[in-house]
Amino acid sequence: MVRIGVAGDGRWGAKYQEQKQSLLTMEFKRFLNVMMRLPCQVLRTGRRIVYRLLSWNPWMEVLLRAVETLRPVRVVPYAARC
């Protein structure tokens, strides 16, 4: 069985594990302020929606890593490939 992106593995494992523990023990009000209440500009370009983050905080790295992990994989039907 292959484990992908598990905290504690690889070069940055210790750092990721520390960030995970800090995030899990964070007070809810602080969690809202650093992860949810972010100034963002929403743009529609072509057939895509772009979210442009307008500020930065030290937790942005964790947020973007989570978004990348949770992003659904796009599966193209076989008929569309032909």
trRosetta pair geometry for C-beta under 8 A, 3 or more apart (Angstrom, degrees):
i j d omega theta_ij theta_ji phi_ij phi_ji
3 6 4.4 -5 155 -21 121 134
3 9 6.8 153 101 -32 117 158
5 69 5.8 151 171 -113 168 120
6 9 5.0 64 74 1 91 122
7 13 6.3 125 -180 -155 47 70
7 16 4.4 -146 -127 118 89 107
7 17 4.5 135 160 -80 112 67
7 20 5.1 -43 -94 -16 168 150
8 13 4.5 38 179 -177 11 116
8 14 7.5 63 -118 -74 48 44
8 16 7.4 -108 -28 78 41 105
8 17 5.1 68 -68 -68 75 126
9 13 5.0 163 48 -94 19 129
10 13 5.1 137 57 -44 63 99
12 15 4.8 -55 -172 47 79 116
12 16 5.5 81 127 -26 91 102
13 16 5.8 -59 -143 39 29 109
13 17 6.1 30 159 -21 66 107
14 17 5.7 -53 -147 35 29 113
14 18 6.5 30 154 -19 63 105
15 18 5.8 -57 -152 36 30 111
15 19 6.4 29 152 -17 65 106
16 19 5.6 -54 -146 38 33 111
16 20 6.2 38 153 -23 66 106
17 20 5.6 -51 -147 34 30 115
17 21 6.5 29 155 -17 63 105
18 21 5.9 -55 -148 36 30 109
18 22 6.4 30 154 -17 64 107
19 22 5.7 -56 -147 39 31 111
19 23 6.2 32 155 -21 65 108
19 61 7.9 -91 -128 93 157 107
19 62 5.3 -166 168 -90 132 124
20 23 5.8 -57 -148 36 28 111
20 24 6.3 23 157 -16 65 109
21 24 5.9 -57 -144 39 30 108
21 25 6.3 9 163 -2 65 113
22 25 6.3 -70 -143 47 25 96
22 26 6.4 50 153 -54 63 98
23 26 5.6 -35 -151 -4 31 122
23 31 7.5 89 -162 -112 71 102
23 59 7.8 122 -94 -138 102 117
23 62 6.5 -178 -70 173 137 156
26 30 5.2 -119 179 86 102 115
26 31 4.9 125 111 -64 122 91
26 34 7.8 -89 -170 40 154 131
27 30 4.7 82 64 12 88 105
27 31 6.9 -152 93 -10 42 88
28 31 5.4 -53 -146 35 34 117
28 32 6.5 38 155 -21 66 101
29 32 5.9 -50 -153 31 31 112
29 33 6.6 25 152 -15 62 108
30 33 5.6 -58 -149 39 35 110
30 34 6.1 11 163 -3 71 111
31 34 6.5 -68 -138 46 24 93
31 35 5.6 -25 -179 24 66 120
31 36 7.2 48 134 -4 71 107
32 35 7.1 -74 -118 54 13 81
32 36 4.8 -48 -149 46 56 122
32 37 5.7 45 154 -13 78 108
33 36 7.7 2 -26 49 12 80
33 37 5.5 -33 -121 47 39 120
34 57 5.7 -132 -144 112 85 151
34 59 4.5 72 161 27 117 151
35 38 7.6 -57 166 -36 18 111
35 59 6.1 -82 -74 133 78 140
35 62 7.9 -60 -102 94 107 110
35 63 5.8 173 -135 -89 80 113
38 53 6.0 -30 155 -137 128 97
38 54 7.9 152 159 42 81 74
38 55 6.5 -150 -159 54 81 101
38 63 7.9 95 -46 -166 154 172
39 53 7.5 100 84 -165 63 56
39 54 4.2 -64 112 61 106 115
39 55 5.2 78 43 -5 107 110
40 51 5.3 -12 -175 -171 124 94
40 52 6.6 146 -164 72 65 47
40 53 5.7 -33 -106 -103 83 51
40 54 6.3 -163 -90 1 26 93
41 51 7.5 147 74 -161 47 45
41 52 4.3 -18 60 61 99 106
41 54 6.0 90 -18 -53 95 113
42 49 6.6 -12 -169 -174 93 101
42 50 7.5 152 -158 80 44 51
42 51 5.9 -16 -103 -105 69 67
42 52 7.8 -160 -72 21 23 77
43 49 7.2 154 81 -161 49 52
43 50 4.4 -16 63 61 102 100
43 51 7.9 -170 24 -75 75 23
43 52 6.4 42 -5 -13 114 111
44 48 7.5 165 -154 87 51 46
44 49 5.8 -27 -101 -104 67 69
44 50 7.8 -179 -84 19 18 78
45 48 5.6 -17 69 65 81 93
45 50 5.7 15 13 -6 115 121
53 56 7.4 91 130 -77 120 61
53 60 7.2 128 152 -136 162 122
56 60 5.4 -58 -150 -22 70 155
57 60 5.6 134 57 -33 59 93
58 61 7.4 -35 174 13 49 103
59 62 5.1 -49 -167 38 69 115
59 63 6.0 72 136 -24 83 101
60 63 5.5 -55 -146 38 36 114
60 64 6.1 30 159 -16 70 107
61 64 6.2 -59 -146 39 25 105
61 65 6.3 25 155 -18 62 110
62 65 5.8 -57 -147 38 29 112
62 66 6.4 30 154 -19 64 107
63 66 5.8 -58 -151 36 29 111
63 67 6.4 30 152 -20 65 105
64 67 5.5 -47 -144 34 35 113
64 68 6.4 37 155 -19 64 104
65 68 5.8 -53 -149 36 31 112
65 69 6.4 30 152 -18 63 107
66 69 5.7 -57 -147 38 32 110
66 70 6.0 14 161 -6 68 114
67 70 6.1 -67 -140 47 26 99
67 71 6.2 48 156 -50 64 96
68 71 5.8 -32 -146 0 28 119
76 80 5.3 -116 178 80 93 123
76 81 5.7 105 122 -60 121 95
77 80 4.8 91 65 3 84 104
77 81 7.5 -152 97 -10 47 86
78 81 5.8 -57 -157 29 37 113
78 82 7.1 37 152 -26 67 103
79 82 6.1 -53 -157 23 36 112
